[in-house]
Amino acid sequence: MTPLVEMKNISIAFGGVQAVDNVSIDLHPGEVVGLLGHNGAGKSTLIKILSGAYKMDSGEIRINGEKAHIASPRDARNYNIETIYQTLALADNLDAASNLFLGRELTNGLGFVDDDRMEAETRKIMARLNPNFKKLKEPVSALSGGQRQSVAIARAVYFNAKILIMDEPTAALGVHETAMVAELIHELKKQGLGIFLISHDTREMMELCDRVAVMKNGQMVGAERVEDVTEDDILSMIILGKNPKAAA
């Protein structure tokens, strides 16, 4: 099967510091690939290249087997790549529908914002992703962390995301809300999306991901299927920068 994403030999430097050094990684439809590593390991920088926030110095990105040119977040969206950052970028004073269509509002024949249609579309996408979500008319400031994640994910999926980048999606969430986000991720997998998941939580990665990729000092230590490694193996890759599977 052709990968959704192939990042080949990606490099980028800032002020002489090699933030990402000749890194390759891929992602398939219906797959979750976890990116792990200490702060400064290069994982966020690598993903920001895919999301269009940074422009790589060298390397190649392919989307569905075709060479992609991603120089801005708009370019990334044109390739159906959406990023959900830890901050979520939601407007707290607006309700779910207004957030879902923020900047891309639906209008009627007279050019006015069509609130009823936006609410109906929000109900439809939420029924697909999180049927328990009922607080459509409340400002998102009144929602729980897990519900806010639901709104951010619904926005990406509604606008036809095929590749989803999730940055620490369960940070600062409680046990119940973390489980809610995990259910959302499993639902997105079933719908064929590919997900890059950035997290510091190795146990969460083992539960949610199909593969885990570990970076250290800008380089790829290794990418392994979760059933082939233990949590200790992953910690060894993060701390020591050595892949025990490669040595085996």
N, C-alpha and C positions, 0 to 999 in steps of 0.2 A: 504494500500500500504506500502511495506517495505521501510523505509527511505533509502536514499542514504548514509547518515552519521548519526551515533548515537555516541555521546560522552557522556559517563556515568561516573558520580562521579569523574571527573578529578581534580587532585590536583598536584601542583608543588610549591616548596619553593626555594628561593634563599637566602642563608646566614641567615636562620631563619625567613625570611619574607615570609609569605604565599601569593604568587602572584595570584594563582588560588586555590580556596578552595571548593572542592566537587561540581563542576559545571557539569550540564548535559544540553545538547542541541542536537537537531536533525535537519535534512535538507532533504527535499523530492525532487524528480525529478521535474524540471520546477518551482522551488520555489526560491525566493530571501529572505534570512533572514538577517536582518540588525543587526549589533552589535554596541551598543552605550555605552558610559560611559566616564567619565573624564579620562585624562591621568593618568596612573597608576591603572586604574580600573581592569585591567586583561584581557581585550578583545584581545589585540594583542598577549599576552602570550598564551592565549587559542588557538588562531588560529595558532600560531607558533608550537604548539604541533601537530596540524593536518597536518601542512605542513612539519613536520620533522625537523624543526630548533631546537626545544627543545624536550627533552624526559621527559614525565610525571613521577611523583613519584608514583602515584597510579591512578586507574581508568581503563576504557576500551573504546576502539574505535571499532565500527563495521561499515563496508562498505558493503552495500547491504545485511545486515543481518549477515554477516560473521565477526568473530573477526579479526581485522587487527593489524599487528605489524609494527609500523611506528617509525623508529629510525633515519631516515635521509631523506633529500629531495628526494633522489633517491627512497627510499621506497614509499614515498608519490606519486611520479610520476607513480610508478608501480601500484598504486591503482587509477590512472587517476585523481589525485589531482594536480592542477596547481595553482600557486600563482602569482598574478600581484601586485607587490609592487608599492608604490607611485613613487619611483625613476625609475620604468619601466625597468631598466637594459638593455637599448638598446645601440648599438654601433653607436654613432652619425655620424661617417664618412661612414657608410655602408648604402645601400639602403634597402627598405622594404624586398625584397626577401632574401638578405644576413642576415638580422636580424632574419627573420622568421626561417631560417635554421641554425643559428649560433651554431656551435658545433655539428650539426646533418646534415651536408651538404649532398645533393644528389650527387651521382657520376655516371659516365658512365661506360661502359664495360672495359675501360682502367684504371679506378680508378681516373680519373680527375674529378674535381668539374663540375657538369652539370648546368651551369648558366641558360641556356634556359629552362630546365625542372623546375628549382626552380622558375623562373619567371612565368612560366605557372601555376604552382601549387599555387603560391601567387595570381595570377589573379582569380583563381577558388575560393579560400577561401574568398578573398575580395568581390567577387561577391555575396557570401552568406551573408556576415556580413555587408559590407558597400559598396553598389554598386557605390556610388559617389566617392570612393577613386580611383584616377587616377595617383597619383605621385609615380609610382612604381620604377622609375629609379633615383629619387633624394635621396641624403643622408637624413636620418631621422632628422638630425639637421635642415633641411629646412622645416620640417613639423610642422603643428600646434599641440597644445597639444592634441586635440581630435583625430587627425590623428595618432599621436604617440600611443595613447591608442588603436586605431584600430589595429596597427601592433602588439602590445603586446598581445592583446586578440586573434588575428588571430593565433599567434604562439602557444598559449595554446590550442585553439580549433583544429588546424591542427593535433597536436600530441595527439588527442583523449581525451582531458580533459572531464570528466563527472562532476567533482566538481571543482568549480572555487572560489578562494579566492581573493577578490579585496579590496585593502587597499587604502582608500581615492581616488577613481578613478577620481573624479571631482575637487580635490583640485587644486587651482590656474588656473582653466579653466574659460573662459568667458561663457556667457549665451548660445550662439550658440553651443559652443563646449560641454558644459554640456548636452545640448539636444541631441547632437550626441552620447555621451556615454550612455545616457538613452535609445536611440533607439537600441544601441548594446546590452544592458542588456535585453531589451524586446525580441530581436531576439534570444538571447541565451536561454531565458526561453522557447520560442516556440519550440526550438530544444531539450528541455528536460534536459538541464543542471541544476544543483543546484548551487546556488551562495551564499556564505557568503560575505556580504558587510560591511566593516568597514567605518564609517563616523562620523563626529561630527555634520553634518547638519541634524537636525531633520525633517525639511520640505522636504528635498530630500529623506530621509528615508521613509516618509509617502507616497511619490509619487512612489518610485521604489520598495519598499519591500512588501512582503505578510505578513511577521511577523517581529516584532522588539524585540530584546532581549537586556536588559539593565543589565550591570554589575557595581558593586560598591565595592571597597575594596576587590577585588578577588572573590566576591560571585555573584551569579545570582539573581538579584532583581525580574526579571520576563520576560517571553516571551509571547507577545500578538499579535493577528492578528491586522493589522493596522485599519481595519474597526471597531474594538472594543474599540479603544483608541483615545484620542485627542492628539494634540501636547503638550498641558499642562500636560496631564497624563504622557507622556514620560519624559518631563522636571522634573516633580515631582519625577519620578523614578530615574533619573540621579542625581538630587541634594539631595533629601531626602533619597534615598535608600528604598522607600516604593512603593509598587505596589497598586495603588488605586483600580484596578480591583479585586485584591485578597481580599481587605478589604470590597468590595461591597457585 
